Amino acid sequence: MEPIIVIVIAVIVLILSIVIVPQQTMVIIERLGKYNRILGPGLNFKIPIVERVAGKESVRIRQLDVPVETKTQDNVFVNLGVSIQFLAISEKIFDAFYKLTDVNQQITSYVYDVVRAEVPKKKLDDLFESKDEIAQTIKTDLSGSMDDFGYSIVNSLITDIDPAPNVKEAMNQINATARLRVAAQNEAEADKIRQVKNAEADAEAKKLQGEGVAQQRAAIIEGFKSSIDDLKKVTGSDVKTQDVMNMVMMVQYFDALRDIGTTGQNNAVLIPYGAGGSNEILQQMTQAMVASDKIKGKP
């Protein structure tokens, strides 16, 4: 029986001696209540009864989310969401395990202190643009403090900036008004461009129309000239230039009447169109031309 008892006791002692440490974890061993050593990942051994596992410390990255309420320079209360990513330094597991009772509470206190010191320096509009700057300040201050406790600050992020509901509503109204103003300005600019383009097109059309009319009249006069030359050859009489102008004006007059008759929509005011009326118009135009020639000193 004694060998069996010895074997059983040996097995029990062996089992009590084995310490299996998971990956990314450090185990603190105390001997008779005093720190002795740190065990790394894998299979390890300790002295039963004399030594015990005091605790474990993970060296994986952990994240702590800290909500902070504070006030900006322009007296707007905001809720900030701050995320801190940190880990225990392998070479400082002793400090990480023994120096702090609650690492999360310690980090939270530092975050409160930094955020409530930095945010009141900035206005609400500037706060959104400066969140990376504030996050970097948090990381710098935390790194200097937590390193003494065996922790490294990997990163800090401002994940949310949430003003009071009435402030958010006012900001949305301001943004909506600004967008409407920009849209109105763009619409006015587009309308201005359309009007300018339409005016340019109308001017170009009138220019081309005027050139066409001038060419038409030149062709008519050239035709009359040929006809008059032929008439001179046949009759041997002298036809005056004034007679040619009278004929051109009469032709233009009747062309205008024709255009008025063929146009569906017009605002034209008709004047006497009989022979007598035409003669009166012709006389008036002739008198005007004669008066103009006298003023200019033409014979």
C-alpha positions in Angstrom: 0.0 0.0 0.0 2.8 2.4 0.8 4.1 2.6 -2.8 0.6 3.4 -4.0 0.2 6.2 -1.5 3.6 7.6 -2.4 2.6 7.6 -6.1 -0.7 9.3 -5.4 0.9 11.9 -3.3 3.5 12.5 -6.0 0.8 12.8 -8.6 -1.0 15.3 -6.5 2.1 17.3 -5.8 2.9 17.3 -9.5 -0.6 18.5 -10.4 -0.3 21.3 -7.8 3.1 22.2 -9.2 2.0 22.7 -12.8 1.1 26.2 -14.0 -0.1 26.5 -17.6 0.0 30.1 -18.7 -2.1 31.1 -21.8 -0.6 33.1 -24.7 -0.3 36.9 -24.2 -0.7 36.4 -20.4 1.8 36.8 -17.5 1.4 35.1 -14.2 2.7 36.5 -10.9 4.1 34.0 -8.4 4.4 34.8 -4.7 6.4 32.7 -2.2 5.1 32.8 1.3 3.2 36.0 0.5 6.1 37.8 -1.1 6.6 38.5 -4.8 9.0 35.9 -6.3 8.8 35.8 -10.1 6.7 36.1 -13.3 5.8 33.2 -15.5 5.5 33.5 -19.2 3.2 31.7 -21.6 3.5 27.9 -21.7 4.1 25.1 -19.2 5.6 26.3 -15.8 6.1 24.9 -12.3 5.8 26.2 -8.8 6.4 24.8 -5.3 3.1 23.6 -3.9 1.9 25.2 -0.7 5.0 27.4 -0.5 4.3 29.2 -3.7 1.0 30.4 -5.1 -0.4 32.2 -8.2 -1.0 35.8 -7.0 -2.7 36.9 -10.2 -2.6 37.2 -14.0 -1.9 40.2 -16.2 -2.8 40.2 -19.9 -0.4 41.9 -22.3 -3.0 42.2 -25.0 -4.3 45.6 -26.1 -7.4 46.7 -24.2 -9.9 49.5 -24.9 -11.6 51.7 -22.3 -14.4 54.0 -23.4 -14.8 57.1 -21.3 -17.8 59.4 -21.6 -17.0 63.0 -20.5 -19.3 65.9 -20.1 -17.8 69.3 -20.3 -18.3 72.9 -21.5 -16.8 74.8 -24.4 -15.4 78.3 -24.5 -18.8 79.6 -25.8 -20.6 78.0 -22.9 -22.0 75.0 -24.8 -22.3 71.7 -22.9 -21.1 68.8 -24.9 -20.7 65.0 -24.3 -17.4 63.6 -25.6 -16.8 60.0 -26.2 -13.1 59.1 -25.6 -11.6 55.7 -26.3 -8.3 54.8 -24.8 -6.3 51.8 -26.1 -3.6 50.5 -23.7 -1.7 47.5 -22.7 0.5 46.2 -19.8 4.2 46.4 -20.6 5.8 42.9 -20.4 8.9 44.3 -18.8 6.9 46.1 -16.1 4.3 43.5 -15.1 5.3 43.9 -11.5 4.4 47.6 -11.6 1.2 47.0 -13.6 0.1 44.3 -11.1 1.1 45.8 -7.7 1.0 49.6 -8.2 -2.6 50.0 -9.3 -5.7 48.5 -7.8 -8.0 49.6 -10.7 -6.3 50.6 -13.9 -9.5 51.6 -15.6 -10.5 54.0 -12.9 -7.0 55.5 -13.0 -7.1 56.1 -16.7 -10.7 57.5 -16.5 -9.5 60.1 -13.9 -6.7 61.2 -16.2 -9.0 61.5 -19.2 -11.4 63.6 -17.2 -8.6 65.9 -16.1 -7.2 66.4 -19.6 -10.5 66.8 -21.5 -11.9 69.3 -19.0 -8.7 71.3 -19.2 -8.5 71.4 -23.0 -12.1 71.6 -24.3 -13.0 74.9 -22.4 -10.2 76.6 -24.4 -12.1 76.1 -27.7 -15.4 77.1 -29.2 -17.9 74.5 -30.3 -17.1 75.0 -34.1 -13.4 74.7 -33.4 -13.8 71.7 -31.2 -14.9 69.5 -34.2 -11.8 70.5 -36.1 -9.5 70.0 -33.1 -10.6 66.6 -31.9 -7.4 65.0 -33.2 -5.3 67.6 -31.4 -7.2 66.9 -28.2 -6.8 63.1 -28.6 -3.1 63.5 -29.1 -2.9 65.7 -25.9 -4.7 62.9 -24.0 -2.3 60.3 -25.3 0.8 62.4 -24.5 -0.3 63.2 -20.9 -1.5 59.6 -20.2 1.6 58.0 -21.6 3.8 60.0 -19.2 1.7 59.1 -16.2 0.8 55.5 -17.0 4.3 54.4 -17.9 5.2 54.7 -14.2 2.5 52.2 -13.5 3.6 49.7 -16.1 1.1 50.5 -18.8 1.6 51.9 -22.4 -1.0 54.0 -24.1 -1.3 52.8 -27.6 -3.8 55.3 -28.9 -6.5 57.7 -27.9 -9.5 58.7 -30.0 -12.3 61.2 -29.7 -15.1 59.0 -31.0 -18.0 61.4 -30.5 -18.8 65.0 -29.9 -22.5 65.4 -28.9 -23.8 68.9 -28.1 -27.0 69.5 -26.2 -30.2 68.8 -28.3 -31.2 72.4 -28.5 -27.7 73.3 -29.7 -27.7 70.6 -32.4 -31.1 71.8 -33.6 -29.8 75.4 -33.9 -26.7 74.1 -35.8 -28.8 72.2 -38.2 -30.9 75.3 -38.9 -27.8 77.3 -39.5 -26.4 74.7 -41.9 -29.8 74.4 -43.7 -30.0 78.2 -44.1 -26.4 78.3 -45.4 -27.1 75.6 -48.0 -30.3 77.4 -49.1 -28.3 80.6 -49.5 -25.6 78.9 -51.6 -28.3 77.3 -53.7 -30.0 80.6 -54.3 -26.7 82.2 -55.2 -26.0 79.4 -57.7 -29.5 79.7 -59.2 -29.1 83.4 -59.6 -25.7 83.0 -61.2 -27.1 80.4 -63.6 -30.0 82.7 -64.4 -27.5 85.5 -65.1 -25.5 83.3 -67.4 -28.7 82.2 -69.2 -29.7 85.9 -69.7 -26.3 86.9 -70.9 -26.2 84.0 -73.3 -29.7 84.7 -74.6 -28.7 88.4 -75.0 -25.6 87.4 -76.9 -27.5 85.0 -79.1 -30.2 87.7 -79.7 -27.5 90.3 -80.6 -25.8 87.8 -82.9 -29.1 87.0 -84.6 -29.9 90.7 -85.1 -26.4 91.2 -86.4 -26.9 88.4 -88.9 -30.4 89.6 -89.7 -29.1 93.1 -90.4 -26.3 91.8 -92.6 -28.9 89.7 -94.5 -31.2 92.8 -94.9 -28.2 94.9 -96.1 -27.2 92.3 -98.6 -30.8 92.0 -99.8 -31.1 95.7 -100.3 -27.7 95.8 -102.0 -28.9 93.1 -104.4 -32.1 95.0 -105.0 -30.3 98.2 -105.7 -27.9 96.4 -108.0 -30.9 94.9 -109.8 -32.4 98.3 -110.2 -29.2 99.7 -111.4 -29.1 97.1 -114.2 -32.7 97.8 -115.0 -32.1 101.5 -115.1 -29.1 101.1 -117.3 -31.1 99.0 -119.7 -33.9 101.6 -119.5 -31.4 104.4 -120.4 -30.2 102.5 -123.4 -33.7 101.9 -124.7 -35.3 105.3 -124.0 -32.2 107.4 -124.0 -33.5 109.3 -121.0 -31.7 110.2 -117.8 -33.0 108.5 -114.7 -32.1 110.3 -111.4 -30.6 108.6 -108.4 -33.6 109.9 -106.3 -35.9 107.9 -108.5 -33.9 104.8 -107.7 -34.2 105.4 -104.0 -37.9 106.0 -104.3 -38.3 102.6 -106.0 -36.2 100.9 -103.3 -38.2 102.4 -100.5 -41.5 101.4 -102.1 -40.3 97.8 -102.6 -39.2 97.7 -98.9 -42.6 99.1 -97.9 -44.5 96.4 -99.7 -42.1 93.7 -98.5 -42.9 94.8 -94.9 -46.6 94.5 -95.6 -46.1 91.1 -96.9 -44.2 90.0 -93.9 -46.8 91.3 -91.6 -49.5 89.4 -93.4 -47.6 86.1 -93.3 -46.6 86.3 -89.6 -49.0 84.7 -87.2 -48.1 86.8 -84.2 -47.0 90.4 -84.3 -47.6 93.7 -82.6 -47.4 95.8 -85.8 -49.5 99.0 -86.2 -50.7 99.2 -89.7 -50.7 102.6 -91.5 -52.5 103.5 -94.7 -51.4 101.1 -97.3 -53.1 102.5 -100.4 -51.4 104.4 -103.2 -52.2 107.7 -101.6 -50.8 106.6 -98.3 -47.7 105.3 -100.0 -47.1 108.6 -101.8 -47.5 110.5 -98.5 -44.9 108.3 -96.9 -42.6 108.6 -99.8 -42.9 112.4 -99.8 -42.2 112.5 -96.1 -39.1 110.3 -96.5 -38.0 112.4 -99.5 -38.4 115.6 -97.7 -36.4 114.2 -94.8 -33.6 113.2 -97.1 -33.5 116.6 -98.8 -33.4 118.3 -95.4 -30.6 116.1 -94.3 -28.6 116.9 -97.5 -29.1 120.6 -96.9 -27.8 120.3 -93.3 -24.8 118.4 -94.4 -24.1 121.0 -97.2 -24.7 118.6 -100.0 -26.0 120.0 -103.4 
